[in-house]
Amino acid sequence: MFPVPNLDNNSATLMGGWALGIPSTSIHKDLAWELITTLLEPKILAPYLAAHANLPTQIPIGEGDYSQSANDTIPYYSQLIGMIEIGYHRPNIPEYPQIAEHIKQALDDVYHGLKEPKQALDDAAAKSAKMLGW
């Protein structure tokens, strides 16, 4: 299940998968920050991403000199990277996990031949609208 955002904070996109942070109770915040910034350096992160077939979230890795190794190891890399510009972040609302479940159910209904795509998406939209009070 997706984490439910705190409406007092802006949340980031789910792309990338890693959530790196330093707890406020950390004794060695400066060392933790040094570790995080070191791990995220393109020259360090790019080979890891390519070796594990993970898409980059940093422009210098996705489009720069580092992209060649990822392009060689990740199937359809250029097509996947090309979709980033049309991607959007998920809504920062507490209801998002339920909406995501409605979409998942719609996809499952189509995969299993229970509904046509338009009907499945219309049903998901109606359930989501009702939940949101629309």
N, C-alpha and C positions, 0 to 999 in steps of 0.2 A: 504494500500500500504506500502511496506517496505520502511524504510528510505534509501535514497540514500547516500552512504558513501562519505566522503571527501577523495580523493585519497592521501592526505598528512597524513592520520591517518590510523592505523590498526583498524578494527572493530572486535567486538566479535561475537560469534555465536548467533543465535536467541534463542537458547535453554535457558530455564529458565523464559523468559518473562519479568523479571523485569529489568529495567534500572535505577539503583540508581546512583546518582551523586550529586555533590555539585556545584552550579553555582559559577562562578568566582566573581559574585557580592554579594555573601552571606556575611552577616555581622558576622555570628557565624559559621564559617567553622569548628572550632574545635568541637563544639557541634553537628553539622550535622554529622561529621565523627564519633563521639562517638555513635550517634544513629544508623548509618549504620552498624558499626562494631558490635554493640550489637544485632541488628536485625538478623545479619547473623551468629551469634553463633549457632552451631548445636543444643545445648540444648534448644534454643529459637525457631529457625527456623523449626526444624524437626517436632514438634507437629503441627505447623501451616500447613506445607506441607501435612502431613498425613490427617489432618482434612478437607482439601480442595481438596484432591486427586491431588496434584501437584507433579510432579516428581522432585526430588532434582538434583542440579547441583554440589553439593559438595560430594566428595568421602566419607568422614566420615559419611555423612547422607545416601548416597546411598548404601554403603556396610557395614558400621559399626554397632554398637549396636543400633543406631537410626533407622535402616532400618526395624526393626520388625513391628513397628506400621504402617509404610507405606505399608509394605507387607500385613498387615491384612486389610487395608482399600482401597487400589488401585487395581482394577482388573488387572490381568496379570502383576503385578509389576515386578516380576523377569524377565519376557520376555522383558519388556520395558527397564529395566536397562541393560539387556544383549545386547541390540542393541546400546548402547552408544558407545561402542568401535569401531563400524563400521561406526559411524556417521562422518560427515564432516561439516565444517563451510560453509556458503554461500560465493560465490565469492565477493570480495571487489571491485566491478565495478559498475559504474552508471547505466549500462544496466540491472542489475539484476532484477529490478521490472518487466520489459517487458518479460524477460526470464521466470520468475515465472508465469506470466500470460499465456505464451504459454504452460507451463506445466499444469497449472490449466485447460486450455481449452482442452488439450489432455485428461486429466482425465474425464472432463465433457462429452466429445465426447464418451468415452468408457462407462461411466455410463449410458448414454442415448441410447446406442446401435447404435450410428451413425458411429462409426469406430471400427475396431479391434485394440487391444492395440499396435501392432507393427506399424500400419499405423498412429495412433494418435501420437505416440512418434516420428516417422520419420518426420511427418509434423511439430511438435513442434521444432525438431532439425533443420530442414531446415529453418523455420522462424527465429529462434534464430541465426543461422549461417549467414543468410542474413543481419539481423540487425547488427551483429558484423562486417560485411564486409568481411566475409570469403568466 
